[in-house]
Amino acid sequence: MTAPAATARPVPDLTNLGIELRHRHRLAGTEQGLQEWHIRILDAEREVGSLHAARCQHYGAGNLAERMTDHGGLCALAANSLLTPDGEPTPDLEDAVEYPGNFLLLDQLDIQAPFDEPTIVTAVIAEVIDRLTDNHYAVVLPCAKPDADPSTRRRLDSPSGDPLARSRAAPPQAPGPASPCFAAACTRVTGASAKAGSPGFIQLLPRSGKTAAHGQGGQLVSGCMSKHFPLRGAVLSWLEHARGLPSTPQAITDVALAALPHWETLEDAVAAAAPSDEHPDLYGKVEGDWVPSFTALLGESGLGTATRLIAQGADVPLGEVADSFVAFCTGPAPVPERWLLLDADLPRGTRIPLGQYTLQTFTLDELRQAVPMPAIHGLQPRSLDLDLIADAPFLHVPEPGRKVTRRPTWFDLTGPRAEAQHWQALLPLVLWDSELLRVSSAFTVARGRRFDLHPKNVPTTIKIYEDSRGREQEFEVRDTGDFYVPARRLPALTGFCTAISAKIDAVMAGASHQRRIVNRRAGRLERTARHLLAAYQRTYTDDTVWAVEADELHLDYVIALEALLISPNDERGGIANNIRSRASALFLTPEHQKQAGDIVQRAYSARSTYVHGDVIRNQTEQEKQKKLKELRTLRLLTRQIILRWLVLTPSDTEDLAPLLDDAAQCTSCRHRIDQPLRDFFTTTPPSSLPADITAP
């Protein structure tokens, strides 16, 4: 069942929108230092609104505070808050702006429908500021008084408030409320926050460079008002036309929409606002000519989806859709990125560089800015619920050469699986904690254009909570697994990952080295990491591994150990004993050395049984549990050996194997193993210290 269509609102034609600035100066008057400007907002020759401005200039007023106070209204409020009685800037003002001597005050906005949208008002204000100021001005705007009732404050803070409320100059003790449309625009003009001002009466915006009004998704309008307004008007006209389209899906596909007569008008507007030499990503070649691509303009932008929703009766915010489309067309093309959703729980605000990658948790607002056409995201049937992945951990990396597809690409036939392809960023996290870490999904993102995460690729679980009346309520939440990092441990995680990433980079730098041993070392580390992560990816929990698959995971861990600890000089017949001896040498106490050797010996025995095809008889439940316990033990040992190998591996052309062989045979050689390990675990500890490090 679709929502009822909203009442049609007239679409403003912005082609002829402009402003006229009037200032009358009396030669014998007292305007020195303070100029009044009356701005008419015009649709061609018809006045559709007005605005009042006052230019206050410190150098020509004598005592600017007295001059502004005598003028009354917003000028008096600004003088009382921003200037001393002697007319000098207050310390707060000097801290807030670079040039505190000149002000432009704007108030008394009045604008008629259908031009009373916040974005249009923003453009008008931006244009007035550009006409009447330079970089040596601060802009003062009205806002709600501190004791205003909550409903008034909500109207002032919301772009959807009554657009015709009028802002009048008020007595200093009782300023009237600003126009909600004006107040909404205040948060957009210059893209800055209020820096100083009286408590709740005015906003002060430092004037820096060319004023620009910003909307969702990027810059919409600037001092050149006419550049993007025709495009926005054409989009709004297209969306209004969509109300009369048939609702059957076959009649409103992107191909069908691009064949409509109205589409040509929108194409022309796009070509004027975003020419092909500046935005080649929006164009395709047809019969030798570059023309706007309907695939990009309807598909990638989300405009096609918005059109279909309107045709089917959904209540779509037309202004926000138009703003998003204009930003899509006029902004720079985003760089494609590869994102990995991790099965983990990390603190809000996590942002850790891992080489070319970044480990980051995104807020709900940040995710909305990443999806195309955020205004309609929640209106689409079976769309991704962004609340599920808000504050979820993602690894992301730029991939400029990746093609932006329209479908999820977990099974990417052009390369290895995600956990193998992105092992350099995943390995430090796996080495940080003993709990399992998995990749839930890998997908392509072009921020604001494509967000390919399929809802089915977000693992969820049901949690039950009690409401205020004690009744149980079920909620679907993201399954975070067991990998958990509390906020207090985030600095330690950052330090550990930074250190391990540097060691991985040092080893992998040898991949192109002319010396064979350095080149092979890089390949061995990559092979080890891939087998470890492949086993992790197939293990949901240590206790729920499929019995038939347990032997294959066992094999992955043995291959990982062998790849790291083997030496080019090893004889084929003694490889197993050498691996066991070197694994033992990586631990600090005799007790833990023996434990490591025994685990490796049992692992090789189980590997031989599986690889050489011995018949695997039906196992009892007790035997299955014993095998899973042994598999977990081998997993944890493999993780520790990889970590210690990274700590000890020399960056020169030497091999680690001879050093481990010497330590296994010579007690006096142990310090070359023990001391570097103790130093690392002391200065850069993982989530928990190994038992041999803490042993007396």
N, C-alpha and C positions, 0 to 999 in steps of 0.2 A: 504494500500500500504506500503510495507516494504522498509526500506532504502537499498541502494545498498551495497553489501558486500565490506569491506575494502580490499585493496591489501594485500595478504598474506605476512606476515613477518616471516622470519625463526625463529624457536623456539630454543633458546639456550639450549644445553645439559650441565647442570651444574655439572654433576657427576664428571668430571675430572678437574674442574676449581681449580686453585691454584695460589700461588705466590712464587717467588724466590727472596730473598733479597741478594744484593751484596754490600759489603763495602770493599774498599781497603785502608789500612792505611800504610803510609810511616813512618818508624821509625825516619827518620831525617826530617820529614816534619813539617808543621805548623798546622796540623789538631787538635791540642790540644784544646778541648772545642767546636769544631764544626766538626761533622762527616757527610759526604755525603753518602747517600744510594741510590742505583738504584734498583728499584723493577720491575721485569718482571712479567707480568700477563700471566699465561700459561693455555692452554687447553690441558691437558696431556703434551706432549713435545713441542707443537706448541705455539709460542709466539703470543698472541692476544692483548697485550697492555703493557704499561709501566707507571711508576710513579716515581717521584723524591722526596726524603725526606732529610731533614737536621736536625740532632739532635744538639741542641745548649745547652751547659751545663755551667752554671755560674761559678761553682767551679773550672773548669780547664782551663778557657780561659784568665785569667788575666782581661782584659777589654773586656767583651763579646760584648759590643756595637761596639767597633772598629773592633773586629773579624768578626762580622756579616756584618758590613758596607763594609769591604774589600771584603767580599765574593760576594756582589752585589745581584741584583734581589730581590726576596721576603724577603731574610734575611735582606737586607739593609732597606727595607720598615718597617719590623717588629722592627728592632733596633731603627729606627728613631721615631717610635710611642710608643714603649713599654719600652724603656730604656733611662736613662739619658746619657749625654756624658761620664760620668765616669763609665758607665756600670752597674749602679744600677737600680732596677725596679722603674718605675714611680709610684706616689701615686695611680693613677687610676688602674694600674696593680695590686698593692698590695690589693686594695679593691675588685678586680674582682676574684682573684684566691688565694687559700690557700698557694700554694708553687710557688712563682713567679720567681724562678731562672732558670728553665729549659723549653725549648720549643722544639716541634717537628713541623717543617714546611713542608707542603705537597704542591706540584705544578707539573706542566708539565705532566698532565694526558693525555694519548693517549690510546684509546681502540677501538677495531674493532667491527663491527656488527657481530653477533647479541647480543654481550655481553655489548652493550652500553646503557643498561637500567639503570635508576637512582638507582633502588633497588640493582642491581648487583654491580654498582660502590660503593654504600654505603657499601656493604659487604666487598669489597676490601679495602676501606679506613679504615673501622672498624678493619679489620684483621691487617693491617699495624700498626695502632695505638697500638693495643694490643701487637704486637711483639716488638715494638721499645720504648715503654714507660711503666711507672708505674704511681702510683697516684701522683708522684711528678712532673708531666709534665703538661704544657698547650699546646694545639694544635692550630696551626695557619694555616688558610686556606685562599686562595685568593678569592676576590670578585670584583665586578665591580667598576671602579673608579667613583668619584662623577659626573664628567662632561660627562660620557658616554651618547650616544644618547638613547632615550627611547626604541627603538627597541632592542638595545643591552642589556639594563637592563631587559627588559621583557624576553629575551632569558635566561639570567642568573638566573632569578627568577622562571623560568618555567621548570618543569621536561621534558617537551615535546620539548625543544629547540634542535638545531642541535647537535646531540650527538658526532660528530667527531671534533668539534671545539677544538683546542689544546691550553693548557695553558702553556706559555713559561715564563721563568724567564725574567723579564723586567727591564730596567733601573729604578732607584729610582724615577725619575720624570715622567715616562710614563709607568706605569705597563699595560701589556696587559690583555685582558679579560680572565677570567677563563673559562674552559669548562663548557657549560651549564649543562652537565651531572654531572660534578664535583660540580657545584654550587648547583644543586638540592640536591646532596648527602650531601652537607655541612649542610643543614638544618635538616638532619636526624641523622648524626653521633653524638653520645652522647646525643641526645635528648635535647640539651641546646640551648639557644639563645646566640647571640654574646654579650659578656660582656664588651669588650673594644676593641680598635683598632684605627688605623688611619682613617680619614674620608672617608670611602667607599673603602679602598684599601685592608684591611685584616679583617678576622673574627678571634676572639680569643675564643676558646671553652675550659672551664676548664675541666681537665681530672679528673674524679671521679669514681673510681671503674672500673669494666669491661665495656669497650665500647660496646654499643649495637646500632644497626641501627634500627630505628622504621619506620613503614609504617602505612597505614590506618588500624585501627582496632586492633593494638597491635604490640608486638615485632615480627620481621620477621627473622632477622639474628643476630648472635652474633660472638664472637671470634671463635667459632666452626663453620666455614662456611659450612662444608659439611652436617651438621645435617638437615637443612631444605631445602637446595638447591635441592636435588633430588625430594622432594615433590613438590616444585614449578615447576621444570622442567616437572614432570609428569602431573601436572595440565595444563601447557601450551600445552603439547602434546595432552592432552584430548580435550582442546578447539580447537586446530587446526583440530583435527579429526572431531569435530562437524560440520565443514564447509561442510563435505560431507554427513551428515545425511539427511534423508528425512525431509521435512518441515511439513508434515501432523501431526497434534497434537497427533493422536493415536499412531504414531510410535516413539514418543519422550517423552512419559510419564516417570516418575521416574522409574517405574517398567521396562519399556522397555530399558531405558538407562543402568540400573544395569545389564541387561542381555548381554550387548555388551562385546566382548572380551577385548577391551581396558579398561573396567572398572576394571578388575582384576589387571592390572598394577597400576592403581591409588590406589586401595585398599591396595596393598602391600606397596606403598610409604607412605600411611597414617599410616599403622601399624608400619613402621620403625620410622617415625617421632613422632607419638603420640601413644605409646603403651597403651594397655587396662588398665594396672594397674595405669597409670597416667591420662588417659582420658576415664574413663568408660562410660561417657555420649555419646561417639561416637560409642559404640559397642552394639551388641545384641547377644543373644545366639541362635545358630543354631546347632541342633543335639549335644548339650552338649558343643560346642566350642564357644568361644567369637570371633566374626568376626565383621569387620566394618559394621555399619548399613547404608544402602543406604538411609533410611528415614532421618537420620541425615545429612549425607554427601551431598545428593542431595537436599533434601527438606528444612531442617532447615538452611543450609548454604547459599542457593540461587544458588548453582552451577547448579542445574537442570534447573532453570529458565534461567541462563546465557547460558547454552547449547542450550536450545530451541530457544532463541533469535538469537544465531549465526546460527543455522540450518535454521532459517527463514530469514536470510539475514541482520539482524541488525548489525550496526557498534558498536561492543562491545569492550571496552578497556581491552584487554586480560591481560596485566600486572597487572592492578588494581584488576581484578577478581582473578587472581592467588594470589596476596598479601592478599586479603580478605580471601580466602579459607585457606591459610597457617595460618593466624592469628586465624581463626575459629578453626582449628584443634589443634594448639599448645598452644593456650591461655587457661586460666581457664574457666570453664563453668560458665556463668553468673547466678546470683540468680534471679529467676522469681520475677517480681514485678506486682502489680496491679496499673494501672494508671486511673485517672478520669480526663477527659477533662471538664473544667468548662465553663459555659456560662457567661464569664466575661472578663473585660479588665484591666489587671494589668501591671505595668511598666516593661520594659525590665530589666533583672537582678534580678527579685524577687526570693528570696530563704528564706522561713520562716519555721523553724522546728515546727511541730505540734504533739508532742509526737513521735510516731513511724513514722508519716507521714512527708512529706515535700511538701510545696506549692512552685512551681517553674515554671518560664517561661524559655523555651528552645529556643536558637537561632537556625537558620537553620542548621548551621554546627553541633551543638550538636545533633539535630534530625537525621541528616545523619549518625552520628556515632551509633545511636541507632537502625537503621533499618538494616536488613541483606543485605549484598552485596550492599553497597551504590553506587558502580560504575554503577550498572544497574537499580537502583531504578526508575529513570525517564523514562527508556526505556520500561517498562512493560505497556501493555495496561490496561487502567482503574485502574492504580495504584494511591495510595494516593498522592495528591499534597502537599508536605511538606511546600510549601510557605504559604498554607492556615493556617497552625497551628504554623508557626514560631512565637515565642513570645506569644503564647497562654498559659494560666495558667493551670497547671496540678497539681493534688494531686497524689503523688505516695508513695507506701509503699512496703517494701520487703515482699514477701510471699513464703518462701523457699519450703513449701509443696505443692504449687499450680502446677498442671500439665500444661505444656506449650502446648496449643492447637493451631490448625492452623486456627481457625475461631473465629470471634468476639463473645464475651460471655456476651452481655448485659442482655439477659434473662437467668440468671444463675439459673438452677433448683436445684442446690445443696445448695442454701442459699437464704437469703433475697436480695431484690433489692439493687442496689449500694448505693442509698441515705440513706437507712436504715442500711446497713452493715457498712458504713464508716461515721456514724453520728458524731463520736467524733472529726473528723477533719473538717467536714462541719459546725458544729454548731457555732464555734467561728467566721467564716466568715459571717454567716447569722446574728449573733448578732452585727457585726460591722456596718452594713449599712442597711437602710430600704428598699433598692432596692432588687428586687427578684434575687436570685442566684439559678441556676439549674445545674444538671449534664448532659452534652451533651452526654457523652459516657463513658463506663467503659470497659477496655480491659486489656489484659495481655501483658507484655513486658519482653523479655529476651534480654538484650541489645546486639546488634550485631547478634541476632539469630531470634527473633520473635518480630514483632510489629503489633499487631492484630487490630489496629484501621481501621475500614472499612470506605472508603470515604463517604458512605451514612450517617454515624453517625457524620459527621462534619456539623453542621448547617451553612448554607451560606445565603447570601443575595446579591442583585445586587446594586452596587453603581455607580453613574454616575459622571464622572469628565470631565472637559473641557481640551482639549489639547492646545498646544501653538497657534493653529490657531482658537481657539474658538469652535471647533467641540466637540460634546458630545461623550464620550467613556464609554461603560459599562464594569465594572469589577466585577468578582465574588470574594467576600471576606467573611471571617468568620463572622457569626452573633455573636457579643459579648454581646448582651443583654444590660441591663441598669446598671449592677453592674460595676462601674468604680472607679478605685483608681489612682489618679494622682501621679507622682513620688515624689512630695513633701510630700505626706501623707504616703509613704511607711514605714518610721520609726514608725509612730503612729500605723499603722496597725500591724506591727511586735510586738510592745509592748502590744497592746490590745490582740492579738491572743495568745501570750505567757502567759499572765495573766489568760485568760479565760480557756486555755488548762490546766493550773495548777489546777484551781478550779474544772474542770470536772474530772481530774485524782483523785483529793482528794475525790470527791463524789464516783467515781466508784471503788475506793480502798475498799469501804465497801461492795462490792458485795459478798465477801467471809467472811465477818465479822460474828462472832457468835451472835452478838446482832441483834434482828429482825428488830429494827427500822432503823439501819444503812444499813442493807441488803436491806430492802424495799426502802430506799431512793435512792439507786443506780438504782434499777429497775424502779422506778417512773421517774427518769431523762431520762433513756433510752427510756421509752415508750413515754414520752413527746416529745423528740427530733425526734423520728421516725414519729410521727403523724405530727409534724410541717414540717419536710422535705418532707414527702409524699405530703402534701398540696402544698408546694413550687414547687415540681416537676411537679404537674399537673396545675400550673398557669403560663402561658407564660407571660401575663401582667395582671394587675388588671382589665383592661377594657375589656379583651377578654376571660373571663371565660365562658365556655359553661353553659347555664342557668340550665340545668338538673344537672350538676356536682357541681354547686355552693352550693347546700344544703349539699353535701357530704364533701366538703371542710370546710364548716361551722362546721360540726360535728367533723372533725379532730381537729380544733382549740379548740373546747369545751373540747374534750377528753384530749388534751394537758394541758389545764388549770386545769382541774379536777385532773389529775394525779399528778400535782405539789402541789396543794393547799389543797387537802383533808387530813384529819387526821384520824388515826385509831380510835380515840375516838368520831368521828362524828356520830350523829344519822342519820338514813337513811332519815328521813323526812326533815331534815334541811340542806342537803348538798348544795343545790343551794344558799341559803342565806349565808352560811359560805364561799363558794367560792367567792361570790360577796364582802363580807366584807373583806376578806383577800386580794383580788386583790386591793381593794381601799386602804388598809393600806400600800401597797408598794409604794404609791405616796406621795409626800411631802406637797402639798398644798391642802386645802379643795376643791378648784375648780377642780383640777385634780383627787382628790379622788372621787368626785361625778361623773365626766365623766367616770372614770373606772368602777364604780359600775353600771352606767346606761348601758354601753356597755355589761357588763357581763349579766345583767338582760335580755336585748333584745336577747342576744345570746342563753340563756337558753330557752326563749320563742320560738324562731325559731327552736331550737333543738327539743323541744317537739312536735311542729307541724309536723316536718319531721319524727321523730322516731315513733310517735304513729299513723302514717298512715293517717293523715288528707288529704283530697283530695286537690291537688294543682291545682287550676284553672289556666286557661290561663292568663298570666300577660301582662299588657301593656308595651310598651317600657320604659315608665317613671318608672314603678314599677321594671323592670329588672335593670335599671341603679341605682335605689335606693338600691336594693339588693347587687349589686356589690360594691357600695360605702360602704355599711355596712360591707361587707366581708373584704374589705381592712382595715377598721378601726379595725375589730376584729383581723386581721393578725398582725397589728402593735402593738396592745395591748398585744397579746400573746407573741410576740418577746420581748417586754419590761419586761413582768412579768418573763419570763425565765431568762433574764439577771439579774434582781434584785434578783431573788431567788438564783442564783448562788453566787452573791456577799454576800448575807446574811446568807446562809445556814451554820450552824455550822459544824465544822469537828468532833465534839464529838458525843455523843449519844443522844443529845437533838434534839427535833423536832422544826421546824420553825413555825408551825401552832400556838402554844400557844403564841409565841412572837407577831405574827401578830394580834391575838385576843386581847391581852393586849393593843397593840398600837391603835386598833380600838375603845377601850373603855376608854383608859386612856391617856390624853394629855401628862402627865409627862413621859409616857413610850415611847413617840415618838422618843426620842433621840437615842434609841437603833436601830431604823430603819433609821432615817434621817442621822445621822453622818456617818455611814459606807458607805451609798450610796453617800453622797457628797464627801467623801474622795476618793472613787473609781473613780467617774466621773471626779474628779479634776486631779488625778494622771495618770489615764489610760482611757482617753475619747474615745468613739467610733467616727465614722465619723462626727456625729452631736450630740450635747448635747440635752437631752430631755427638753421640755418646763418647767416642774416643777423644774428641777435642776437650770435653769437659772432665774427662777422667783424670784423677790426680796422678 
